[in-house]
Amino acid sequence: MKTKDIENIELKYLDLKDYQELKLAMISAYTNMPNSYWKEHHIESLIKKFPEGQVVIKINGQLAGCALSIIVAYDNFDDEHTYEDITSNYTFNTHTSDGDVLYGIDVFIKPDFRGLRLGRRLYDYRKEVAEKLNLRGIAFGGRIPNYHQYADSMSPKEYIEKVKRKEINDPVLNFQISNDFHPTKVIKGYLEGDKASGEYAILMEWDNIYYKKPTKKAAIKKKVVRLGLIQWQMRPYKDLEELLNQAEYFIDAVAGYRSDFALFPEFFNAPLMAKDNHLSTPDAIRELAKHTEAIVSKFSEFSITYNINIISGSMPEMRDGRLFNVGYLCRRDGTIERYEKLHVTPDEAKVWGMQGGSQIKAFDTDCGKIGVLICYDSEFPELSRLLADEGMDILFVPFLTDTQNGYSRVRHCSQARAIENECYVAIAGSVGNLPNVENMDIQFAQSMVFTPCDFSFPTNGIKAEATPNTEMILIADVDIDLLRELHQFGAVKNLKDRRKDLFELKKK
């Protein structure tokens, strides 16, 4: 049929009244497999068990194609299952509303209607059903009816690879791959009597990026996450209590906008060093480290009181006689996690005798997985890639830079991290000056939120930006589901397209 002859196209639930037309359509679609049509009682059973899974496409009132499916508890079947196994010997008793995967039983288009991309509509419908029912994906055994032409010269695995490299044209397999299904397994003896495929099938799968694993907990992970960045003004404070009052003021402000995270800068507590300016610089920062435990304890209280996850920027900390640059994630459920600066700057090492940490990991939160890299660490792409491999959605970068040169390094490297790891990156720094604190006398900052650069995101990859060198808060919403879509359907796929056959990245 030609496009100009089409008056209307309908996607409808399959009705048993359609059976005779459906039978003739199946016979015409499977000419190389005699008697390969479903009996009426099969169709009746499918409609009764799962009406939503059985649909037809009608053009000008004429049946043009059909898709049949069931829901199965996929883990009950091994990777070597057959068509009889998955359908329970064609009774479809394997169907269960408590299952987690939509399994494709059949899909076909009548020869007269091929070339109109009707198959895509049927596959898209299946994806919508999987998303609507919160199923983790779709699977089916895909026939390879052209394989018999190559069976004497190559294995099914070699055949698949040649099809993927476009060295062999297999319209069925190419179509399935172009619709976001990926081959996961070659199954031998899948469909008895399928001589054209050598009784082989390719297990094809599609992952539902919106799937939410059922939980018995009342809490759910948020998908639109609000970030509160604190662009902190360095100013004199007479004591720790006064500094904490100022910190609480900002936490209250971002929590008032119902932010999920509050991000403080690196060394935001440096003003407390002013009273120790008579000491040597190494001794002064070690005195500052004595406040860290109290600050973390108070921040944890604030996180509970204001119902917000707080990323404490960073602070000096003494452990086993060594000085580190560390920060803490204070979750609103009362739990606390510690992160470390791994790469200390030459200045930190030379002036303070600071040591680099050794721990890097992503943290689970009620808003997805996050990572934290302190300032200079953002300039080492391996670190954020390790976090991305752990499932990080948002990377937080607390920083402190005195010059625009230093700021530009952090800013541009952080934006690169958002692009290459397909994640959001939030950076927050301090502004102003501390004339009475040695080695911490002046700061330059512009806090920002970066995104990947693709169609669902800002064209310049900047979600929000603060006014440079001005004390303020920056509030921005980020949509985690957009990252899932990017991973699967992005114009480029920086994470998936890595040449892992040539290189690998792993922790020691």
PyMOL commands that set and color helices and strands:
alter all, ss='L'
color gray80, all
select helices_A, chain A and resi 3-5+16-29+40-49+51-53+74-76+83-87+111-113+118-132+147-149+156-164+171-178+195-197+240-256+270-276+281-289+292-305+346-352+375-379+381-389+404-421+480-489
alter helices_A, ss='H'
color red, helices_A
select strands_A, chain A and resi 9-13+55-59+62-72+101-109+137-143+182-188+200-207+224-234+261-263+309-311+315-319+322-330+336-340+354-355+363-365+368-372+394-398+424-428+430-433+442-443+448-450+462-465+472-479
alter strands_A, ss='S'
color yellow, strands_A
deselect
rebuild
show_as cartoon
